[in-house]
């Protein structure tokens, strides 16, 4: 019985770190470029310009998180990071 418990414990000890490796690959930082906000420009407009955006709401949320913004407001002249266009 104790050999079985030892074997199962060893298998879990090896399997858990291997299972978590996929998370590390998916959490790579997003390449970004700096963008200087123009007068009247909004996160909604910037989100629409990001290539591959299917849902603008998700893109706005992503921009807020990426830049550590307290809310969705932007100021003219402010520099923010936006996802860089993907190169083939």
N, C-alpha and C positions, 0 to 999 in steps of 0.2 A: 504494500500500500504506500509506503513512504517513497519508493522509487517512482511510482506513478505521480505522486504529488510533486516530487522534485522535477520530473520530466515536464509536467504541465507548467510549473513555475518558470523553468528555463525557456520553454517555448514562448510563453507570454513575454518574458524579458527580452527576447530577440524580436518577436513580431511587432510589438508596440512601436519601438523606434523606427522600424522599417515602414510601418503603416503611416507614420507621421511625415515621412520624407516627401510625399506628394504635396503636402501643404506648403512646404518650404519652396518648392519649385513654383507653385502658383502665386506666391506672395512676393514675387520680384517687384522692385519699384518700377513705377510707370515712367518711361522717359518723358521729360517735359521740356517746354520752351517757355521763356518769359514773354509776357504780353503786357504792354502798357495800356491801361484802360483809357478809352477815348470818352469825351463828354457824351452823356446819354446812353452809353453802352451798358448792357445788362448781362447777368449770368445766363439768362434765358437765351439771348442772342449768341453768346459765346458757345453755349452748349450745342446749339444748332450747327455751328461751324466745325465741330469736332468730327472727323471722319469716322464712320461706322456707328454713329449714335442712332439707336433705335427708339429709345425713350428719353426725351429731353429732360424729364424730371430726374431720372437717374443720373444723367450727366451733370445737372445743376448740383445735385447732392454730392457727387464726386468732386466737383470743383470746390465746393465749400470745404469738404474734408481735406482735399489736397493742399489748400491754402490756409487752413486753420481759421477760416472766417467765422466770426461770431454769429453772422446772419447772412442774408443774401444781398446785402447792399455793397455797391462798389462806388469808389470815388474816382473822378477823372484824374489821371496821372498816376494812379496806384498801379504797382506792378504785381501781377499775379502769374502763377504757373498754370499752364494748360497742357494737356497731353500732346506730345509731339506727333506730327503725321508719321505714319508707318512707312518705311522705305522698303521696297522689294528686295 
